[in-house]
Amino acid sequence: MSAPTNASPSSRLRRLWSALGPFFGLVLVVVLFIAMLALKDISDQMGRDGLHGWSGWTQAAKASSFDGLKAFTSVANIKTVLSQTVIVAIGALGMTMIIVSGGIDLSVGSAVALTSVIGATLLSKGSGTASAIAMTILAGGVVGLINGALISGLRLMPFIVTLGMMGVARGLAKWFAGNQTVNYPVDSPVNDLMKMDDFDHLLPLPQGVWIAVVLAALMAVVMRQTVFGRYIFAIGSNEATARLCGVRVPFQKVFIYSLAGLFFGCTGLMQLTRLTQGDPSGAVGLELDIIAAVVIGGASLSGGSGSILGSMIGALIIQTLRNGSSLMNWPTFTQEIIIGIVIILAVGLDRYRQTRARS
């Protein structure tokens, strides 16, 4: 739907900022890490040469080879970041639908672990590649279907239902796997999905990257150009009004969670191919990264707003933060603190936007 022609300049500016904000956020993160890595390289050079003071900084800047900065901006690292973003990005496709509709899903990490175990088990027992892939994705759809049915049929809060499913799916994953990792033939064609070759050139990218791009493009069209997409926004904006307008809200919610579950199953497939094994204890906390990506991308936790493109940029921001933090040699807990702060800032910005919109 096009914007009204009499929209005020301030409202147009807010919409423009909402669309471009994630891009600015990504650029800001990249620039900050470039600056911090350059300073770290200079500081390390000063330590090696025993230099001090401003003159020492100048000498170290001239003598430093800037290995950390070069590693961050290298083609190999960019390729690695894109590959590592795939798992969060595909999960964010499903989570975007759920959050825009006014829901939440905390069971994603457990669902990913469960589906990866199912896929690895099938492959280890000699199942065909196509059937193993299909069953892995469908398993995620079943988890989503159960979530949606409980939320709609029993009118339970999504937070409670998916929190319970988090434990159920994790327990099932450990049960199916016998509480250990499930290995399958290393020469399985499934492993080609996330295989990286030629680190000296950006192309070719792993198949998983292109799968994420295609799925994102399809979902962007679905969210913005189809009746189903309009229903998602309508339910998230005002569920009661959507119901009065003839939207079958319970059915749509079941469909939203089921479709999202298929994306989570695809995420489990990518996790499986990245690790080359099914790990029932893996993907712990993945749901937080996925939710963070969607929120950083501009979606409102109150529902009714969000975009696929924003969520994809959010996923890239999350992975860039992790990658840059690793190159800075920051411990894992520091990375978690940073991402937590980013989530709080993103939610605070969302609340500020809502307050300005109402004023």
VMD Tcl script that draws the C-alpha trace (Angstrom):
set ca {
  {0.00 0.00 0.00}
  {1.47 3.35 -0.98}
  {1.88 6.14 1.50}
  {-0.75 8.86 1.44}
  {0.18 11.86 -0.62}
  {-0.62 14.28 2.22}
  {1.77 12.62 4.66}
  {3.65 15.18 6.72}
  {7.41 15.65 6.24}
  {8.03 14.38 9.77}
  {6.11 11.14 9.15}
  {7.95 10.61 5.86}
  {11.24 11.18 7.67}
  {10.30 8.62 10.34}
  {9.44 6.03 7.68}
  {12.71 6.74 5.87}
  {14.68 6.37 9.10}
  {12.84 3.14 9.92}
  {13.83 1.74 6.51}
  {17.44 2.96 6.49}
  {18.18 2.66 10.22}
  {19.45 -0.97 10.05}
  {21.83 -0.02 7.19}
  {23.24 2.86 9.24}
  {23.57 0.49 12.19}
  {25.58 -2.00 10.11}
  {27.84 0.74 8.76}
  {28.37 2.06 12.29}
  {29.34 -1.38 13.61}
  {31.79 -1.97 10.75}
  {33.39 1.47 11.13}
  {33.73 1.05 14.91}
  {35.50 -2.30 14.55}
  {37.78 -0.94 11.84}
  {38.79 1.88 14.19}
  {39.17 -0.38 17.25}
  {41.19 -3.01 15.37}
  {43.48 -0.32 13.94}
  {44.06 1.07 17.43}
  {44.66 -2.43 18.77}
  {47.24 -3.12 16.07}
  {49.04 0.12 16.89}
  {48.91 -0.59 20.63}
  {50.28 -4.10 20.10}
  {53.10 -2.68 17.98}
  {53.94 -0.19 20.73}
  {54.11 -3.04 23.23}
  {56.43 -5.06 21.01}
  {58.75 -2.09 20.36}
  {58.60 -0.68 23.88}
  {57.29 2.69 22.66}
  {55.45 5.27 24.78}
  {53.65 8.57 24.37}
  {52.32 10.32 21.29}
  {55.58 9.92 19.38}
  {55.41 6.21 20.15}
  {51.90 6.05 18.66}
  {53.14 7.74 15.50}
  {56.10 5.39 15.13}
  {53.96 2.34 15.86}
  {51.36 3.43 13.29}
  {54.10 3.63 10.65}
  {55.67 0.31 11.65}
  {52.51 -1.74 12.22}
  {51.40 -4.20 9.56}
  {47.78 -3.89 10.81}
  {47.24 -7.63 10.73}
  {44.02 -7.46 12.76}
  {42.50 -4.78 10.55}
  {43.50 -6.64 7.40}
  {41.98 -9.84 8.77}
  {38.67 -8.07 9.46}
  {38.44 -6.49 6.00}
  {39.81 -9.49 4.09}
  {37.73 -11.31 1.47}
  {38.11 -14.53 3.45}
  {36.61 -12.93 6.58}
  {33.76 -11.30 4.67}
  {32.98 -14.67 3.14}
  {33.11 -16.29 6.57}
  {30.77 -13.69 8.09}
  {28.24 -14.16 5.28}
  {28.38 -17.91 5.74}
  {27.97 -17.69 9.53}
  {25.06 -15.26 9.11}
  {23.00 -17.85 7.22}
  {21.78 -19.69 10.33}
  {20.53 -16.57 12.12}
  {19.20 -15.05 8.88}
  {16.99 -18.00 7.91}
  {15.70 -18.28 11.47}
  {14.96 -14.54 11.40}
  {12.67 -15.04 8.39}
  {10.32 -17.12 10.49}
  {10.73 -14.98 13.59}
  {9.87 -11.82 11.62}
  {6.44 -13.21 10.77}
  {5.83 -14.21 14.38}
  {6.96 -10.90 15.92}
  {5.12 -8.78 13.34}
  {1.96 -10.75 14.17}
  {2.44 -9.85 17.83}
  {3.88 -13.18 18.99}
  {7.22 -14.59 20.11}
  {8.96 -17.96 19.87}
  {11.51 -18.96 22.48}
  {11.80 -22.57 21.30}
  {13.87 -21.85 18.19}
  {17.23 -23.00 19.57}
  {15.77 -26.27 20.84}
  {13.86 -26.80 17.58}
  {17.08 -26.30 15.62}
  {18.88 -28.85 17.82}
  {16.00 -31.33 17.43}
  {15.76 -31.00 13.65}
  {19.52 -31.27 13.22}
  {19.52 -34.48 15.27}
  {16.65 -35.89 13.19}
  {18.49 -35.06 9.96}
  {21.77 -36.54 11.17}
  {20.02 -39.69 12.41}
  {18.32 -40.23 9.06}
  {21.59 -39.73 7.18}
  {23.46 -42.07 9.53}
  {20.88 -44.78 8.84}
  {21.38 -44.50 5.09}
  {18.39 -42.33 4.22}
  {18.52 -40.48 0.90}
  {19.74 -36.90 0.89}
  {16.46 -35.44 -0.43}
  {14.30 -37.33 2.05}
  {16.59 -36.41 4.98}
  {16.45 -32.73 4.02}
  {12.67 -32.84 3.64}
  {12.15 -34.59 6.99}
  {14.50 -32.17 8.76}
  {12.55 -29.16 7.51}
  {9.17 -30.79 8.11}
  {10.15 -31.62 11.69}
  {10.54 -27.90 12.29}
  {7.13 -27.34 10.74}
  {5.59 -29.85 13.15}
  {7.08 -28.02 16.14}
  {5.68 -24.74 14.78}
  {2.29 -26.36 14.15}
  {2.09 -27.55 17.75}
  {3.06 -24.09 19.02}
  {0.48 -22.40 16.83}
  {-2.26 -24.88 17.72}
  {-1.70 -24.45 21.45}
  {-1.53 -20.66 21.22}
  {-4.66 -20.39 19.06}
  {-6.71 -23.35 20.26}
  {-6.18 -22.87 23.99}
  {-5.59 -19.10 23.76}
  {-2.36 -19.37 25.69}
  {0.36 -16.76 25.73}
  {3.05 -17.37 23.06}
  {5.75 -16.71 25.66}
  {4.50 -19.53 27.91}
  {3.81 -22.04 25.13}
  {7.15 -21.60 23.39}
  {9.02 -21.53 26.70}
  {7.52 -24.94 27.45}
  {8.30 -26.16 23.93}
  {11.90 -25.06 24.47}
  {12.26 -27.74 27.13}
  {10.21 -30.35 25.27}
  {12.15 -30.02 22.00}
  {15.51 -30.02 23.80}
  {14.56 -33.12 25.75}
  {13.40 -34.90 22.59}
  {16.64 -33.99 20.84}
  {18.69 -35.54 23.66}
  {16.42 -38.60 23.74}
  {16.62 -39.25 20.00}
  {20.39 -38.73 20.02}
  {21.01 -40.86 23.11}
  {22.43 -37.75 24.81}
  {25.38 -37.60 22.43}
  {26.25 -36.12 19.06}
  {25.01 -37.97 15.98}
  {27.57 -38.42 13.22}
  {26.85 -39.29 9.60}
  {29.06 -39.92 6.51}
  {31.34 -36.94 5.95}
  {30.98 -37.30 2.18}
  {27.23 -36.72 2.31}
  {26.03 -34.18 -0.31}
  {24.27 -32.34 2.52}
  {27.63 -30.96 3.64}
  {27.97 -29.08 0.33}
  {25.31 -26.60 1.46}
  {27.72 -24.72 3.74}
  {31.00 -25.72 2.13}
  {33.39 -22.83 1.49}
  {36.03 -22.87 -1.26}
  {38.52 -20.32 -2.58}
  {39.05 -17.92 0.31}
  {40.94 -15.54 -1.99}
  {37.79 -14.53 -3.89}
  {34.31 -13.55 -2.71}
  {32.66 -15.81 -5.26}
  {31.60 -18.55 -5.25}
  {29.67 -18.19 -2.00}
  {28.36 -21.27 -0.17}
  {25.02 -22.57 -1.40}
  {23.48 -21.76 1.98}
  {24.08 -18.04 1.44}
  {22.18 -18.10 -1.84}
  {19.40 -20.16 -0.26}
  {19.04 -17.50 2.45}
  {18.98 -14.71 -0.16}
  {16.30 -16.44 -2.25}
  {14.15 -17.25 0.78}
  {14.47 -13.65 2.00}
  {13.41 -12.29 -1.40}
  {10.39 -14.61 -1.49}
  {9.35 -13.70 2.06}
  {9.74 -9.98 1.35}
  {7.22 -10.38 -1.48}
  {4.90 -12.48 0.71}
  {4.99 -9.98 3.57}
  {4.37 -6.90 1.43}
  {2.48 -8.05 -1.66}
  {0.10 -10.82 -0.57}
  {-3.13 -11.06 1.39}
  {-1.43 -13.37 3.89}
  {1.24 -10.75 4.51}
  {-1.38 -8.07 5.12}
  {-3.09 -10.40 7.58}
  {0.17 -10.75 9.52}
  {0.48 -6.98 9.91}
  {-3.23 -6.60 10.68}
  {-3.14 -9.20 13.46}
  {-0.05 -7.62 15.00}
  {-1.45 -4.09 14.78}
  {-4.83 -4.88 16.34}
  {-6.01 -8.47 16.64}
  {-9.57 -7.53 17.64}
  {-9.97 -5.22 14.65}
  {-8.52 -7.86 12.33}
  {-11.08 -10.36 13.62}
  {-13.92 -7.89 13.05}
  {-12.66 -7.32 9.51}
  {-13.12 -11.01 8.73}
  {-9.61 -12.31 9.30}
  {-9.65 -15.86 10.67}
  {-7.13 -15.03 13.37}
  {-6.78 -18.52 14.96}
  {-6.19 -20.19 11.59}
  {-3.74 -17.48 10.51}
  {-1.76 -17.82 13.74}
  {-1.46 -21.58 13.29}
  {-0.30 -21.02 9.72}
  {2.20 -18.32 10.78}
  {3.82 -20.52 13.43}
  {3.81 -23.55 11.14}
  {5.46 -21.67 8.28}
  {7.95 -20.16 10.72}
  {8.65 -23.70 11.96}
  {9.61 -24.73 8.43}
  {12.17 -21.92 8.41}
  {13.46 -23.09 11.78}
  {13.74 -26.59 10.33}
  {15.77 -25.15 7.46}
  {17.91 -23.41 10.08}
  {18.45 -26.80 11.71}
  {19.54 -28.17 8.34}
  {22.12 -25.40 7.98}
  {23.31 -26.02 11.53}
  {23.67 -29.70 10.67}
  {25.75 -29.01 7.57}
  {27.92 -26.42 9.34}
  {28.77 -28.77 12.22}
  {28.66 -31.92 10.03}
  {26.84 -33.64 12.90}
  {23.63 -33.46 14.87}
  {24.23 -31.94 18.29}
  {21.35 -32.18 20.80}
  {23.05 -29.65 23.08}
  {23.77 -27.18 20.28}
  {22.08 -23.90 19.32}
  {21.65 -22.88 22.98}
  {20.68 -19.21 23.01}
  {20.21 -19.10 19.24}
  {16.67 -17.81 19.76}
  {18.10 -14.70 21.42}
  {20.34 -13.95 18.44}
  {17.40 -14.44 16.07}
  {15.04 -12.26 18.11}
  {17.79 -9.66 18.44}
  {18.31 -9.64 14.66}
  {14.60 -9.02 14.06}
  {14.38 -6.26 16.69}
  {17.61 -4.59 15.55}
  {16.16 -4.75 12.03}
  {13.31 -2.47 13.08}
  {10.53 -4.86 14.10}
  {8.42 -3.92 17.10}
  {7.95 -6.46 19.89}
  {4.44 -5.04 20.21}
  {3.67 -6.30 16.71}
  {2.45 -4.60 13.57}
  {5.78 -3.46 12.14}
  {8.91 -5.01 10.74}
  {10.55 -6.01 7.47}
  {12.43 -8.92 6.00}
  {15.25 -6.71 4.73}
  {15.65 -5.13 8.16}
  {15.83 -8.56 9.80}
  {18.49 -9.72 7.33}
  {20.59 -6.63 8.07}
  {20.02 -7.26 11.77}
  {21.34 -10.81 11.38}
  {24.41 -9.44 9.62}
  {24.95 -6.93 12.44}
  {24.77 -9.70 15.05}
  {27.34 -11.81 13.23}
  {29.61 -8.83 12.55}
  {29.57 -8.05 16.27}
  {30.60 -11.62 17.07}
  {33.26 -11.72 14.37}
  {34.77 -8.37 15.29}
  {34.74 -9.24 18.98}
  {36.64 -12.46 18.24}
  {39.27 -10.56 16.26}
  {39.58 -8.14 19.17}
  {40.29 -11.21 21.34}
  {37.41 -10.34 23.64}
  {36.12 -13.25 25.75}
  {32.75 -14.81 24.98}
  {31.06 -13.19 27.96}
  {32.06 -9.77 26.62}
  {30.38 -10.59 23.32}
  {27.21 -11.58 25.15}
  {27.25 -8.33 27.13}
  {27.64 -6.28 23.95}
  {24.82 -8.06 22.15}
  {22.62 -7.71 25.24}
  {23.27 -3.96 25.31}
  {22.47 -3.73 21.59}
  {19.14 -5.52 22.17}
  {18.24 -3.13 24.99}
  {19.12 -0.13 22.82}
  {17.07 -1.51 19.92}
  {14.02 -2.08 22.13}
  {14.47 1.37 23.66}
  {14.60 2.89 20.18}
  {11.43 0.99 19.25}
  {9.66 2.35 22.33}
  {10.84 5.86 21.46}
  {9.49 5.49 17.90}
  {6.12 4.34 19.23}
  {5.94 7.27 21.66}
  {6.77 9.75 18.88}
  {4.20 8.14 16.57}
  {1.45 8.55 19.19}
  {2.36 12.16 19.93}
}
mol new
graphics top color blue
foreach p $ca { graphics top sphere $p radius 0.5 }
foreach p [lrange $ca 0 end-1] q [lrange $ca 1 end] { graphics top cylinder $p $q radius 0.2 }
display resetview
